[in-house]
Amino acid sequence: MKDYLVVVSGASGSAYGLRLVEQLLTSGGSVSFIATEAGREVMEYETGFALPASGGADALLRFLELSGRLPLRVVDPADRFDRVASGTNTPDAMIVCPASMGFVASVAAGMADDLPERAADVMLKQRRPLILVPRETPLSLIHLRNLTAVTEAGAVVVPAMPAFYQKPTTLDDIVNFVAGKVLDVLGVEHSLYPRWGE
């Protein structure tokens, strides 16, 4: 079973991260989920889902309408003793979706002030897949330089840029496309959007 870490930071687009959690769990993976403080606030504002201080995994599974027996952990972003903070117990892949430009800047600078930043730093030093899904526009030169720096360090940048060749008709179609592109990078099978030519 593959083990994934999904982080929702404070950028708009928490629906992308939640769809990823759903898809990774239903594909047979286990997921550790972290929402930064700003990520929690934006997620509640955008989706109506308020991640509780305790019982977060059960609440998130109910919100995603998934079985309560799936391997999901909700981790406090301040818990620097969680296993994802160590290079001896790294997940198979880490996805920050959405990734705020502040989070990208912290990763580019090698910061590790909280658990999500430390986990990203660990993924890079262990040469494990780190996928960042920025959702910002327009991009400043500083943003572009930071995105270049994290790419040079080994991260994969998958911007939240939906396509329209699949003729989306709902908001779910757009969310599915972006989440599906991340799953493609991870090598996880899905049917979230039709392939070109299908």
C-alpha positions in Angstrom: 0.0 0.0 0.0 1.4 3.4 -1.0 1.6 6.0 1.7 0.8 9.6 0.8 1.0 13.0 2.6 -1.5 15.6 1.4 -1.1 19.2 2.7 -3.7 21.9 2.1 -2.1 25.3 2.6 -3.7 28.7 2.6 -4.2 29.3 -1.1 -7.6 29.1 -2.8 -8.4 25.7 -4.2 -8.9 23.4 -1.2 -11.4 21.4 -3.2 -8.4 20.1 -5.3 -6.7 18.7 -2.2 -9.9 17.2 -0.9 -10.5 15.4 -4.2 -7.0 14.1 -4.1 -7.5 12.7 -0.6 -10.7 11.0 -1.8 -9.0 9.5 -4.9 -5.8 8.3 -3.1 -7.9 6.5 -0.4 -10.2 4.9 -2.9 -7.2 3.8 -5.1 -5.9 1.8 -2.1 -3.4 4.2 -0.7 -3.1 5.4 2.9 -3.2 9.2 3.5 -1.8 11.5 6.2 -3.6 14.8 5.9 -2.4 18.2 7.2 -4.2 21.5 6.8 -2.2 24.6 7.8 -3.9 27.1 9.9 -4.6 29.3 6.9 -5.5 26.1 4.9 -8.2 25.3 7.5 -9.7 28.7 7.3 -9.8 28.8 3.5 -11.1 25.3 3.3 -14.0 26.1 5.6 -14.7 29.3 3.7 -14.7 27.6 0.3 -16.2 24.2 1.1 -18.1 24.7 4.3 -16.1 21.9 5.9 -14.6 22.9 9.3 -11.9 20.4 10.3 -12.4 19.8 14.0 -9.5 19.9 16.5 -10.1 16.2 17.4 -11.7 13.4 15.4 -10.6 15.0 12.2 -10.1 11.8 10.2 -13.7 10.6 10.9 -15.1 14.1 10.1 -13.1 14.3 6.9 -14.2 10.8 5.8 -17.8 11.7 6.4 -17.5 15.0 4.5 -15.9 13.0 1.6 -18.7 10.4 1.9 -16.2 7.6 2.4 -16.1 4.5 4.6 -14.8 5.2 8.1 -12.4 2.2 7.8 -10.1 3.8 5.2 -6.5 4.5 6.3 -6.6 8.3 6.8 -4.8 10.2 9.5 -5.3 13.9 10.2 -2.2 15.4 11.6 -1.7 18.7 13.5 0.6 21.0 11.5 2.4 22.0 14.8 3.2 18.3 15.7 6.9 18.3 14.8 7.2 14.8 16.3 4.9 13.2 13.7 6.6 10.5 11.6 6.5 12.6 8.4 9.1 14.9 10.0 11.7 12.2 9.9 13.8 11.0 7.0 13.5 7.4 8.4 9.8 7.2 7.8 9.0 9.3 4.8 5.8 8.8 2.8 6.0 7.5 -0.8 4.9 11.0 -2.0 3.9 14.4 -0.7 1.4 16.6 -2.4 0.8 20.2 -1.4 -2.6 21.1 -3.0 -3.1 24.0 -3.1 0.3 25.4 -2.5 0.3 29.0 -1.5 3.1 31.2 -2.8 4.2 31.6 0.9 4.6 27.9 1.2 6.5 27.6 -2.0 8.8 30.4 -0.8 9.4 28.5 2.4 10.3 25.3 0.6 12.5 27.2 -1.9 14.4 28.8 1.0 14.8 25.5 2.9 12.6 26.6 5.8 11.1 24.1 8.2 9.2 26.2 10.7 6.3 23.8 11.0 5.5 20.2 10.2 4.3 20.7 6.5 7.5 22.7 5.7 9.7 20.2 7.5 8.0 17.3 5.6 8.6 19.0 2.3 12.2 19.6 3.2 12.5 15.9 4.1 11.0 14.8 0.8 13.6 16.8 -1.1 16.5 15.6 0.9 15.4 12.0 0.7 14.8 12.4 -3.1 11.1 11.4 -2.7 8.3 12.9 -4.9 7.2 16.3 -3.8 4.3 17.8 -5.9 3.4 21.4 -5.4 0.1 22.6 -6.9 0.2 26.4 -6.9 -3.0 28.3 -7.4 -2.0 31.9 -7.9 -2.3 34.4 -10.8 -0.7 36.5 -12.0 2.7 35.3 -10.9 5.4 37.8 -9.9 9.1 37.3 -10.7 9.6 36.2 -7.1 7.0 33.5 -7.5 8.6 32.3 -10.7 12.0 32.2 -9.2 10.7 30.3 -6.2 8.9 27.8 -8.5 12.1 27.4 -10.5 14.1 26.8 -7.3 11.8 24.1 -6.0 11.9 22.4 -9.4 15.6 22.5 -9.5 15.6 21.0 -6.0 13.5 18.0 -7.3 9.9 19.0 -6.7 7.3 18.8 -9.5 5.1 21.8 -10.0 1.6 21.0 -11.3 -0.2 24.4 -11.6 -4.0 24.3 -11.0 -4.7 25.1 -14.6 -7.8 23.3 -15.9 -8.1 22.5 -19.6 -11.3 22.7 -21.6 -10.9 20.1 -24.3 -12.8 17.6 -22.2 -15.8 20.1 -22.3 -16.4 20.6 -18.5 -19.9 21.3 -17.6 -19.6 21.4 -13.8 -17.3 22.7 -11.2 -16.6 19.1 -10.3 -15.3 18.5 -13.9 -12.7 21.3 -13.4 -11.7 20.0 -9.9 -11.4 16.5 -11.3 -9.1 17.6 -14.2 -6.6 19.3 -11.8 -6.7 16.4 -9.3 -6.4 13.9 -12.2 -3.2 15.7 -13.5 -1.6 15.2 -10.0 -2.6 11.6 -10.0 -1.0 11.2 -13.4 2.3 12.5 -12.0 1.9 10.0 -9.1 1.2 7.1 -11.5 -2.2 6.5 -9.8 -4.9 5.1 -12.1 -8.1 7.2 -12.3 -11.1 8.1 -14.5 -11.5 11.7 -13.4 -11.4 13.1 -16.9 -11.4 11.7 -20.4 -8.0 11.4 -22.1 -7.3 13.3 -25.3 -8.8 11.4 -28.2 -11.1 9.2 -26.0 
